[in-house]
Amino acid sequence: MVKTTAKRFAVVFVGGLLWIVAPPGTGTTAAQDPSRQANAGSPDTTESAYHLEVGSFARQRIVTLGRDLIVEGEARSHAVALDGSAHVTGSVEGDLIVLGGDVTLGASARIGGDVYVLGGRIQAAPGADIGGRSVAYPEASDLWVTLLEGPALGQSAASRIVIGAKLALLAFWTLVLLLIFATSRRELLATSEAIREQPFRNFFVGLTGVAAMMLTALFFSAFAGALLSVPLLVLVAVVALLLRFWGMVAVFHALGCWLHQIVGLLLKKTGRVIHPPVTIAFSGLLALGVIKLLPYLGVWAWSVATFIGVGAALTTKFGRQEAWFES
């Protein structure tokens, strides 16, 4: 009985974390030149796939959203595909992370780090070299669709049930915002500043952190005993929720600061108007709330905001600007 409960809890927990990840949809590519696209004859690809061709290399990390990733050249950092598959015949010096797709490694593929796949499978041809671990969780795709596309229980995006649920979530986020500002205002503002200074870095840190928490939950559920896995999973879930709550409120404030600056420029205000931080954060929450009502775009926007927020919470140690471990 306890073992069955532990397995069910693991499934629900992993599905809850997958809620952070964007659902199937249309996206764009970050960190690289989108003009490089796959040839029509490439295996398992479409014209919209991102293509790192033979003889070319990418110094920075590659992140694709909503399309496949083809690496025939050299990726000298990490490579990430969200809601898309990855086909590698070249080399990736860092980790290869795929959420919502498959990984296909040719005989000449070289992966310097780990290969993580959630919602897909790993197919490696003889001769493919993986320097780190290979982890795949194919069943995550069903949870992904169920929890991301299925909260409406078959209702359309404009139905009263869906809109009411989204408005209820916005009311919940308002309470979280007020609570965090009332208890940790200074630390929260420090996290918001980190988001404004390095949003792309925080995005990738958050993406890596979410993937690490998913894999930690899977490890506990697979290898830890039933009596031990449940409290460990609860601990990981609590940490994940705290990171998301803190990070999203910091994103609200950072977005609010950007909106106030834009409005000031449009209105050509010469003097500097100082607004309370709570007001600024609430304006950012309202902006994201309006976007959340839009089908697909709302989930994409909140998913990206979540990655950025979690990354900022990790890099700033909840605004304390301290190292996580003493040397």
C-alpha positions in Angstrom: 0.0 0.0 0.0 2.8 2.4 1.0 4.7 1.5 -2.2 1.7 2.2 -4.4 1.1 5.5 -2.7 4.8 6.5 -3.2 4.6 5.7 -6.9 1.4 7.7 -7.3 2.9 10.6 -5.5 6.0 10.5 -7.7 3.8 10.6 -10.8 1.8 13.6 -9.5 4.9 15.4 -8.4 6.7 14.9 -11.8 3.6 16.0 -13.6 3.4 19.1 -11.4 6.9 20.0 -12.2 6.2 19.4 -15.9 3.5 22.1 -15.5 6.4 24.6 -15.5 7.4 23.5 -19.0 5.7 24.9 -22.0 3.1 22.8 -23.9 3.1 21.9 -27.5 2.9 24.9 -29.6 4.8 27.3 -31.9 8.0 28.9 -30.7 11.2 30.7 -31.7 14.8 29.9 -31.2 17.0 31.7 -28.8 20.8 32.3 -28.6 21.5 31.5 -32.2 21.0 32.8 -35.8 17.5 31.5 -36.9 18.4 31.9 -40.6 20.2 28.5 -40.5 17.5 26.0 -41.2 17.4 22.3 -42.0 17.6 21.1 -45.5 14.6 19.2 -46.8 16.5 16.0 -47.0 17.7 15.9 -43.4 16.3 12.9 -41.4 13.3 13.5 -39.1 13.2 17.2 -39.7 11.0 19.9 -41.0 11.8 23.2 -42.7 11.3 25.0 -39.4 14.0 23.0 -37.6 17.1 24.8 -36.3 20.1 23.4 -38.2 23.7 23.8 -37.1 25.4 22.7 -40.3 28.6 20.7 -40.9 31.6 22.9 -40.5 29.8 25.5 -38.4 30.0 25.9 -34.6 28.1 27.7 -31.8 30.1 29.2 -28.9 27.0 30.0 -26.8 24.3 27.6 -25.6 21.5 26.7 -28.1 17.9 26.7 -27.0 15.0 25.9 -29.4 11.4 26.3 -28.6 8.7 24.4 -30.4 10.9 23.1 -33.2 13.5 20.4 -33.8 17.2 20.8 -33.3 19.7 19.4 -35.7 23.4 19.5 -34.8 25.8 18.4 -37.5 28.5 20.9 -36.6 30.0 21.8 -33.2 28.0 23.1 -30.2 30.6 24.3 -27.8 28.2 24.7 -24.9 24.8 23.1 -23.9 22.0 22.3 -26.3 18.3 22.4 -25.3 15.2 21.5 -27.2 11.8 22.4 -25.7 8.8 20.8 -27.4 11.0 19.4 -30.1 13.3 16.5 -30.9 17.1 16.6 -31.3 19.1 14.9 -34.0 22.9 14.9 -33.5 25.6 13.7 -35.8 28.1 16.4 -34.8 29.3 17.3 -31.3 27.8 18.9 -28.2 30.5 19.8 -25.6 27.9 20.4 -22.8 24.7 18.7 -21.8 21.9 17.8 -24.2 18.5 18.4 -22.7 15.2 17.6 -24.5 11.8 18.1 -23.1 8.8 16.8 -25.1 10.8 15.1 -27.9 13.2 12.3 -28.8 17.0 12.3 -29.1 18.6 10.6 -32.1 22.4 10.2 -32.0 24.2 9.2 -35.2 27.4 7.1 -35.2 29.5 10.2 -35.3 27.7 12.0 -32.5 29.8 13.2 -29.5 28.2 14.4 -26.3 30.6 15.8 -23.7 28.1 16.0 -20.9 24.8 14.3 -19.9 21.7 13.5 -22.1 18.4 14.2 -20.4 15.1 13.4 -22.1 11.7 13.9 -20.6 8.7 12.9 -22.7 10.7 11.0 -25.3 13.3 8.4 -26.0 17.1 8.2 -26.7 18.2 6.4 -29.9 21.9 6.1 -30.2 23.6 4.4 -33.2 26.7 2.2 -32.6 29.7 4.5 -32.3 27.9 7.4 -30.6 29.8 8.7 -27.7 28.1 10.1 -24.5 30.6 11.4 -21.9 28.1 11.6 -19.1 24.8 9.9 -18.1 21.8 9.1 -20.3 18.4 9.5 -18.7 15.1 9.2 -20.5 11.5 9.3 -19.1 9.1 8.6 -22.1 6.0 8.5 -20.0 6.3 12.2 -19.1 4.6 13.1 -22.4 1.2 11.8 -21.3 1.4 13.7 -18.0 2.5 16.8 -19.9 -0.5 16.8 -22.2 -2.9 15.9 -19.4 -1.8 18.5 -17.0 -1.1 21.3 -19.5 -3.8 20.8 -22.0 -6.3 19.0 -19.8 -7.1 21.3 -16.9 -10.1 22.6 -18.9 -11.5 19.1 -19.1 -12.4 19.5 -22.7 -13.6 23.1 -22.4 -12.4 25.7 -24.9 -10.0 28.4 -23.9 -12.7 31.0 -23.8 -15.1 29.0 -21.6 -16.2 30.4 -18.3 -14.5 27.5 -16.5 -11.1 28.1 -18.0 -11.3 31.9 -17.6 -12.6 31.5 -14.0 -9.7 29.2 -13.2 -7.2 31.6 -14.6 -8.7 34.5 -12.7 -8.6 32.5 -9.5 -4.9 31.7 -10.1 -4.2 35.5 -10.5 -5.9 36.1 -7.2 -3.8 33.5 -5.6 -0.6 35.1 -7.1 -1.7 38.4 -5.7 -1.8 36.9 -2.2 1.6 35.3 -2.7 3.0 38.7 -3.9 1.7 40.5 -0.8 2.9 37.9 1.5 6.5 37.8 0.1 6.7 41.6 0.0 5.5 41.8 3.6 8.1 39.3 4.9 11.2 39.7 2.6 10.9 42.9 0.7 14.7 43.7 0.5 15.7 40.2 -0.6 12.9 40.1 -3.2 14.1 43.4 -4.7 17.6 42.0 -5.0 16.3 39.0 -7.0 14.3 41.4 -9.2 17.5 43.4 -9.9 19.3 40.2 -10.9 16.5 39.4 -13.4 16.7 42.8 -15.0 20.5 42.6 -15.3 20.8 39.0 -16.7 17.4 37.6 -17.8 18.9 35.1 -20.3 21.4 33.7 -17.9 18.7 33.2 -15.3 16.5 31.5 -17.9 19.1 28.8 -18.6 19.9 28.4 -14.8 16.2 28.0 -14.2 15.8 25.5 -17.0 18.7 23.4 -15.7 17.4 23.6 -12.1 13.9 22.4 -13.1 15.4 19.5 -15.0 17.6 18.6 -12.1 14.6 18.6 -9.7 12.7 16.4 -12.1 15.5 13.9 -12.3 16.0 14.0 -8.5 12.3 13.2 -8.0 12.6 10.3 -10.5 15.7 9.0 -8.7 14.0 9.0 -5.3 10.9 7.3 -6.7 13.0 4.6 -8.5 15.8 3.8 -6.1 14.7 4.9 -2.6 12.5 2.7 -0.5 8.8 3.5 -0.2 9.1 4.9 3.4 12.1 7.0 2.5 11.0 8.2 -1.0 7.8 9.9 0.1 9.4 12.4 2.6 12.3 13.1 0.1 9.8 13.8 -2.7 7.9 16.1 -0.4 11.1 17.9 0.4 11.9 18.4 -3.3 8.4 19.5 -4.0 8.5 22.1 -1.3 11.8 23.5 -2.5 10.4 23.6 -6.1 7.3 25.5 -4.9 9.3 28.0 -2.9 11.6 28.7 -5.9 8.7 29.2 -8.1 6.7 31.4 -5.8 9.8 33.6 -5.0 11.0 33.7 -8.6 7.6 34.6 -10.1 7.0 37.5 -7.7 10.5 38.8 -8.6 9.6 38.5 -12.3 6.4 40.5 -11.6 8.5 43.3 -10.1 11.1 43.2 -12.8 8.4 43.3 -15.5 6.7 46.1 -13.7 9.9 48.1 -13.6 10.3 47.7 -17.4 6.7 48.7 -18.0 7.0 51.8 -15.9 10.2 52.8 -17.8 8.4 52.3 -21.1 5.4 54.3 -20.0 7.6 57.1 -18.8 9.4 57.3 -22.1 6.1 57.3 -24.1 4.7 60.0 -21.9 8.0 61.9 -22.0 8.1 62.4 -18.3 11.1 64.5 -17.3 10.9 63.9 -13.6 11.3 60.6 -11.9 8.2 59.3 -10.3 8.8 56.8 -7.5 6.2 54.1 -7.1 6.0 51.7 -4.2 7.6 48.3 -5.1 4.3 46.5 -4.4 2.5 48.7 -6.9 5.3 48.0 -9.5 5.1 44.3 -8.9 1.3 44.3 -9.1 1.4 46.1 -12.5 3.7 43.3 -13.7 1.3 40.7 -12.4 -1.6 42.4 -14.3 0.4 42.4 -17.5 1.3 38.7 -17.3 -2.3 38.1 -16.2 -3.7 39.6 -19.4 -1.2 37.5 -21.4 -2.3 34.4 -19.5 -5.8 34.7 -20.8 -4.5 34.2 -24.4 -4.4 30.6 -25.6 -0.9 29.1 -26.0 0.8 32.5 -25.8 -0.1 32.8 -22.1 1.4 29.4 -21.3 4.5 30.1 -23.2 5.0 33.5 -21.5 4.4 32.1 -18.0 6.7 29.1 -18.7 9.5 31.4 -19.7 8.8 33.7 -16.8 9.0 30.7 -14.5 12.4 29.5 -15.8 13.7 33.1 -15.4 12.3 33.4 -11.9 13.6 30.0 -10.6 17.0 30.8 -12.1 17.2 34.1 -10.3 16.1 32.6 -7.0 18.9 30.0 -7.3 21.6 32.5 -8.4 20.8 35.0 -5.7 19.9 32.4 -3.0 16.5 34.0 -2.5 18.0 37.5 -2.7 20.7 37.0 -0.1 23.5 37.1 -2.6 25.4 34.4 -0.8 27.1 31.2 -1.9 25.0 28.1 -1.5 28.0 26.2 -0.1 30.9 27.5 1.9 34.3 26.7 0.5 
